[in-house]
Amino acid sequence: MTNIIINLTPHKINIMNEEGNVIKVFESEGKARAAQEDIQIGMLEGIPIIETSYGEPVDLPEYDQGTYYIVSALTAKAAYLSGRNTQDLLLTAKTVRNGDGQIIGCQALAKYR
């Protein structure tokens, strides 16, 4: 069986080697997320202060052996808390940043536990 990796984050993922070269690119193929509810609880210096809670995963396919999904840690946690099998969920790991501190890629993918 062939394994496939699908990027369900809203941006492309650059996998980089130790020399900083891009060795694989995963374009965004969708956007899995955790349901979010915001409730305004006050104001501070004219700025609304909200309380945010997260619920079930949204737009995350069911577990399918051999298919792996790159998702955010928040989405993976929502899946775990909802009782979904998370063996297929991958997170970016070993983040690579440019000189300005912006994320430009990662050197590995991590399984969610």
Z-matrix of the N, CA and C atoms (Angstrom, degrees):
N
C 1 1.448
C 2 1.525 1 109.29
N 3 1.308 2 116.24 1 135.97
C 4 1.452 3 122.12 2 178.47
C 5 1.521 4 110.23 3 -88.19
N 6 1.314 5 115.59 4 132.13
C 7 1.462 6 120.60 5 175.74
C 8 1.522 7 109.40 6 -88.27
N 9 1.326 8 116.53 7 143.19
C 10 1.457 9 120.63 8 175.17
C 11 1.523 10 109.15 9 -129.51
N 12 1.324 11 115.05 10 152.03
C 13 1.459 12 121.89 11 178.06
C 14 1.522 13 108.00 12 -119.40
N 15 1.329 14 116.21 13 128.81
C 16 1.461 15 122.83 14 179.89
C 17 1.526 16 108.39 15 -120.11
N 18 1.317 17 115.92 16 128.65
C 19 1.462 18 121.89 17 179.59
C 20 1.523 19 109.52 18 -87.21
N 21 1.325 20 116.82 19 112.59
C 22 1.462 21 122.10 20 177.77
C 23 1.526 22 111.94 21 -108.14
N 24 1.344 23 116.51 22 30.32
C 25 1.462 24 121.41 23 171.08
C 26 1.530 25 107.15 24 -100.57
N 27 1.333 26 118.76 25 162.52
C 28 1.465 27 119.85 26 -176.77
C 29 1.535 28 115.08 27 -79.24
N 30 1.316 29 117.95 28 7.16
C 31 1.464 30 120.63 29 -179.34
C 32 1.516 31 110.04 30 -139.44
N 33 1.334 32 116.47 31 161.53
C 34 1.460 33 118.95 32 178.82
C 35 1.524 34 109.69 33 -71.55
N 36 1.319 35 115.27 34 152.98
C 37 1.462 36 122.28 35 179.00
C 38 1.525 37 107.83 36 -114.29
N 39 1.332 38 116.94 37 119.87
C 40 1.463 39 122.46 38 175.26
C 41 1.520 40 108.57 39 -95.96
N 42 1.330 41 116.56 40 122.35
C 43 1.465 42 120.93 41 173.29
C 44 1.523 43 106.19 42 -94.99
N 45 1.333 44 116.18 43 126.55
C 46 1.459 45 120.96 44 -174.08
C 47 1.524 46 110.80 45 -120.74
N 48 1.334 47 115.20 46 149.38
C 49 1.458 48 119.13 47 175.79
C 50 1.527 49 109.19 48 -87.45
N 51 1.317 50 116.59 49 -178.94
C 52 1.468 51 120.84 50 -175.93
C 53 1.524 52 112.69 51 -65.88
N 54 1.336 53 116.83 52 -22.35
C 55 1.462 54 120.65 53 178.47
C 56 1.526 55 112.22 54 -83.31
N 57 1.326 56 117.15 55 -4.55
C 58 1.457 57 121.02 56 179.44
C 59 1.514 58 114.88 57 90.32
N 60 1.332 59 116.74 58 10.45
C 61 1.462 60 120.80 59 178.11
C 62 1.521 61 110.22 60 -88.44
N 63 1.326 62 116.11 61 140.68
C 64 1.461 63 121.06 62 176.57
C 65 1.528 64 108.02 63 -75.50
N 66 1.342 65 116.09 64 122.72
C 67 1.465 66 120.26 65 -179.00
C 68 1.525 67 112.81 66 -108.84
N 69 1.331 68 116.82 67 -14.96
C 70 1.467 69 120.89 68 178.76
C 71 1.517 70 107.52 69 -160.13
N 72 1.334 71 116.16 70 141.05
C 73 1.464 72 121.77 71 177.35
C 74 1.520 73 108.14 72 -124.32
N 75 1.318 74 115.98 73 130.48
C 76 1.460 75 121.86 74 174.04
C 77 1.523 76 107.38 75 -111.36
N 78 1.320 77 116.56 76 106.81
C 79 1.463 78 121.02 77 176.63
C 80 1.524 79 108.54 78 -70.47
N 81 1.310 80 116.43 79 153.37
C 82 1.463 81 120.89 80 176.88
C 83 1.524 82 109.35 81 -66.07
N 84 1.328 83 115.80 82 131.53
C 85 1.464 84 121.45 83 178.59
C 86 1.524 85 111.04 84 -120.23
N 87 1.304 86 116.41 85 20.55
C 88 1.459 87 120.96 86 -178.22
C 89 1.512 88 108.59 87 151.46
N 90 1.311 89 115.62 88 -176.39
C 91 1.465 90 118.86 89 -178.49
C 92 1.523 91 109.51 90 -143.74
N 93 1.332 92 116.24 91 92.44
C 94 1.466 93 120.69 92 172.56
C 95 1.526 94 107.05 93 -79.58
N 96 1.307 95 116.31 94 145.05
C 97 1.462 96 120.12 95 -178.90
C 98 1.518 97 109.00 96 -154.27
N 99 1.314 98 116.11 97 175.93
C 100 1.463 99 121.90 98 172.90
C 101 1.524 100 107.54 99 -99.81
N 102 1.326 101 116.38 100 138.35
C 103 1.466 102 119.87 101 175.01
C 104 1.524 103 108.28 102 -57.54
N 105 1.318 104 116.62 103 139.26
C 106 1.462 105 121.35 104 -175.67
C 107 1.518 106 110.06 105 -127.39
N 108 1.329 107 115.21 106 136.95
C 109 1.458 108 120.75 107 175.12
C 110 1.521 109 108.25 108 -127.02
N 111 1.332 110 116.02 109 125.73
C 112 1.459 111 122.32 110 178.90
C 113 1.523 112 109.33 111 -111.15
N 114 1.324 113 115.89 112 133.28
C 115 1.463 114 121.76 113 176.56
C 116 1.523 115 107.37 114 -127.39
N 117 1.334 116 116.63 115 123.57
C 118 1.458 117 119.44 116 177.87
C 119 1.518 118 108.83 117 -71.41
N 120 1.338 119 115.22 118 127.71
C 121 1.464 120 119.87 119 -177.76
C 122 1.523 121 112.74 120 -114.24
N 123 1.330 122 116.69 121 -2.60
C 124 1.460 123 118.81 122 178.82
C 125 1.506 124 111.77 123 167.63
N 126 1.326 125 113.91 124 -169.84
C 127 1.460 126 122.38 125 178.15
C 128 1.521 127 107.59 126 -133.39
N 129 1.320 128 116.42 127 147.28
C 130 1.458 129 121.89 128 177.16
C 131 1.524 130 107.32 129 -142.02
N 132 1.320 131 116.27 130 114.07
C 133 1.464 132 122.47 131 -176.92
C 134 1.529 133 111.33 132 53.63
N 135 1.326 134 116.51 133 39.67
C 136 1.456 135 121.82 134 178.45
C 137 1.519 136 115.05 135 78.92
N 138 1.320 137 116.45 136 6.41
C 139 1.466 138 121.66 137 -178.49
C 140 1.521 139 108.49 138 -107.45
N 141 1.348 140 117.36 139 128.08
C 142 1.464 141 118.64 140 177.29
C 143 1.535 142 110.83 141 -62.89
N 144 1.310 143 116.24 142 135.55
C 145 1.461 144 122.58 143 174.16
C 146 1.524 145 106.12 144 -108.80
N 147 1.331 146 114.86 145 126.06
C 148 1.461 147 119.20 146 -177.77
C 149 1.516 148 110.76 147 -118.44
N 150 1.305 149 114.65 148 158.27
C 151 1.459 150 122.20 149 172.44
C 152 1.521 151 105.53 150 -110.58
N 153 1.324 152 116.52 151 126.13
C 154 1.455 153 121.57 152 -176.48
C 155 1.515 154 110.07 153 -111.86
N 156 1.318 155 115.54 154 134.84
C 157 1.466 156 120.33 155 173.34
C 158 1.523 157 107.99 156 -127.25
N 159 1.321 158 115.28 157 152.62
C 160 1.461 159 121.58 158 -177.18
C 161 1.519 160 109.40 159 -119.92
N 162 1.324 161 115.55 160 145.81
C 163 1.457 162 120.67 161 -177.69
C 164 1.514 163 112.30 162 -125.96
N 165 1.309 164 115.29 163 -137.99
C 166 1.463 165 123.26 164 -175.34
C 167 1.535 166 111.99 165 -60.95
N 168 1.338 167 116.81 166 153.57
C 169 1.459 168 118.93 167 173.28
C 170 1.530 169 110.23 168 -68.08
N 171 1.329 170 115.82 169 146.92
C 172 1.459 171 122.96 170 179.79
C 173 1.528 172 108.12 171 -121.38
N 174 1.323 173 116.92 172 134.59
C 175 1.471 174 123.48 173 177.95
C 176 1.531 175 113.08 174 60.99
N 177 1.324 176 116.54 175 30.56
C 178 1.460 177 122.07 176 174.69
C 179 1.520 178 107.58 177 -105.36
N 180 1.338 179 117.38 178 116.41
C 181 1.467 180 119.16 179 -179.72
C 182 1.526 181 111.77 180 -60.93
N 183 1.307 182 115.68 181 158.41
C 184 1.461 183 121.43 182 175.27
C 185 1.527 184 109.33 183 -65.71
N 186 1.324 185 115.99 184 158.83
C 187 1.460 186 121.77 185 176.94
C 188 1.522 187 109.56 186 -56.30
N 189 1.338 188 116.20 187 133.43
C 190 1.462 189 122.66 188 177.98
C 191 1.524 190 106.72 189 -141.35
N 192 1.317 191 117.04 190 108.12
C 193 1.462 192 121.38 191 -174.85
C 194 1.526 193 110.89 192 -51.73
N 195 1.317 194 116.47 193 131.30
C 196 1.457 195 122.47 194 179.48
C 197 1.520 196 113.80 195 94.29
N 198 1.326 197 117.16 196 -10.26
C 199 1.462 198 121.41 197 177.17
C 200 1.524 199 108.47 198 -111.59
N 201 1.319 200 115.36 199 126.29
C 202 1.463 201 121.80 200 179.87
C 203 1.522 202 108.81 201 -114.76
N 204 1.326 203 115.68 202 145.20
C 205 1.458 204 121.59 203 -177.92
C 206 1.523 205 110.25 204 -121.56
N 207 1.341 206 116.82 205 126.89
C 208 1.462 207 120.84 206 171.52
C 209 1.523 208 106.60 207 -83.15
N 210 1.324 209 116.08 208 122.92
C 211 1.467 210 121.78 209 -178.52
C 212 1.526 211 109.27 210 -137.53
N 213 1.311 212 116.25 211 170.31
C 214 1.469 213 120.53 212 174.72
C 215 1.528 214 109.32 213 -74.84
N 216 1.322 215 116.30 214 159.57
C 217 1.466 216 120.68 215 176.85
C 218 1.525 217 110.53 216 -61.57
N 219 1.318 218 117.07 217 -36.14
C 220 1.465 219 121.30 218 179.21
C 221 1.529 220 111.08 219 -63.95
N 222 1.324 221 116.60 220 -41.74
C 223 1.468 222 120.64 221 178.02
C 224 1.524 223 110.57 222 -66.30
N 225 1.334 224 116.83 223 -42.41
C 226 1.464 225 120.38 224 179.25
C 227 1.527 226 110.67 225 -62.55
N 228 1.326 227 116.91 226 -41.48
C 229 1.469 228 119.97 227 179.02
C 230 1.523 229 110.59 228 -65.22
N 231 1.327 230 117.67 229 -40.57
C 232 1.467 231 121.03 230 177.72
C 233 1.524 232 110.15 231 -61.18
N 234 1.332 233 116.54 232 -40.85
C 235 1.467 234 120.38 233 178.54
C 236 1.526 235 110.27 234 -63.26
N 237 1.327 236 116.50 235 -46.01
C 238 1.459 237 121.42 236 179.47
C 239 1.526 238 111.07 237 -59.45
N 240 1.329 239 116.27 238 -47.99
C 241 1.467 240 120.43 239 -177.71
C 242 1.524 241 112.53 240 -67.05
N 243 1.332 242 116.87 241 -23.71
C 244 1.467 243 120.06 242 178.57
C 245 1.529 244 111.73 243 -84.18
N 246 1.344 245 116.43 244 -5.42
C 247 1.457 246 120.36 245 179.42
C 248 1.518 247 114.26 246 92.06
N 249 1.331 248 117.72 247 5.31
C 250 1.462 249 121.00 248 179.51
C 251 1.522 250 109.70 249 -73.55
N 252 1.325 251 116.72 250 144.31
C 253 1.455 252 122.17 251 172.68
C 254 1.530 253 107.61 252 -61.00
N 255 1.327 254 117.84 253 131.04
C 256 1.465 255 120.69 254 -177.64
C 257 1.529 256 112.95 255 -113.92
N 258 1.323 257 117.70 256 13.05
C 259 1.463 258 120.70 257 -179.17
C 260 1.522 259 112.60 258 -62.69
N 261 1.327 260 117.06 259 -19.91
C 262 1.462 261 121.80 260 -176.98
C 263 1.523 262 113.52 261 -98.38
N 264 1.320 263 117.72 262 4.37
C 265 1.460 264 120.27 263 -175.25
C 266 1.524 265 111.10 264 -98.08
N 267 1.316 266 115.47 265 130.75
C 268 1.458 267 122.70 266 -178.80
C 269 1.524 268 109.85 267 -119.82
N 270 1.326 269 115.33 268 144.58
C 271 1.463 270 122.96 269 177.15
C 272 1.523 271 108.34 270 -118.16
N 273 1.321 272 117.32 271 153.99
C 274 1.457 273 118.76 272 173.71
C 275 1.527 274 108.57 273 -70.94
N 276 1.335 275 115.92 274 146.79
C 277 1.466 276 121.19 275 -178.23
C 278 1.529 277 109.34 276 -142.61
N 279 1.304 278 115.57 277 157.84
C 280 1.468 279 122.12 278 -179.36
C 281 1.527 280 109.93 279 54.60
N 282 1.316 281 114.99 280 60.22
C 283 1.463 282 123.25 281 -177.04
C 284 1.530 283 111.75 282 -58.10
N 285 1.331 284 115.61 283 139.53
C 286 1.463 285 122.66 284 176.64
C 287 1.531 286 107.92 285 -111.66
N 288 1.334 287 116.46 286 132.01
C 289 1.469 288 121.70 287 -179.41
C 290 1.525 289 110.33 288 -120.98
N 291 1.327 290 115.20 289 152.39
C 292 1.461 291 119.52 290 175.41
C 293 1.528 292 109.54 291 -84.16
N 294 1.320 293 117.07 292 -176.09
C 295 1.460 294 121.90 293 -177.61
C 296 1.518 295 114.14 294 -62.68
N 297 1.333 296 117.06 295 -22.14
C 298 1.464 297 121.57 296 178.26
C 299 1.522 298 112.67 297 -91.20
N 300 1.332 299 116.71 298 3.08
C 301 1.459 300 120.57 299 179.10
C 302 1.516 301 114.91 300 85.37
N 303 1.334 302 117.08 301 4.74
C 304 1.464 303 120.46 302 179.39
C 305 1.524 304 110.14 303 -81.68
N 306 1.324 305 116.48 304 140.62
C 307 1.463 306 120.68 305 178.06
C 308 1.520 307 109.28 306 -70.78
N 309 1.337 308 116.12 307 128.05
C 310 1.464 309 120.83 308 178.62
C 311 1.528 310 112.13 309 -118.90
N 312 1.310 311 117.01 310 -6.34
C 313 1.457 312 120.05 311 179.11
C 314 1.514 313 111.14 312 169.72
N 315 1.320 314 113.94 313 -167.95
C 316 1.463 315 120.47 314 176.87
C 317 1.521 316 108.17 315 -146.98
N 318 1.326 317 116.12 316 162.85
C 319 1.457 318 120.82 317 -178.64
C 320 1.518 319 113.14 318 -103.16
N 321 1.323 320 117.38 319 -5.31
C 322 1.465 321 119.68 320 -177.86
C 323 1.522 322 109.78 321 -159.58
N 324 1.313 323 114.34 322 166.02
C 325 1.461 324 122.06 323 170.61
C 326 1.518 325 107.08 324 -116.78
N 327 1.319 326 117.02 325 141.85
C 328 1.465 327 122.08 326 -177.62
C 329 1.518 328 109.92 327 -115.91
N 330 1.325 329 116.27 328 140.39
C 331 1.463 330 120.39 329 174.35
C 332 1.524 331 108.62 330 -77.67
N 333 1.319 332 116.18 331 141.45
C 334 1.464 333 120.46 332 178.75
C 335 1.521 334 108.96 333 -80.92
N 336 1.333 335 116.81 334 133.76
C 337 1.474 336 121.71 335 177.44
C 338 1.490 337 108.66 336 -127.06
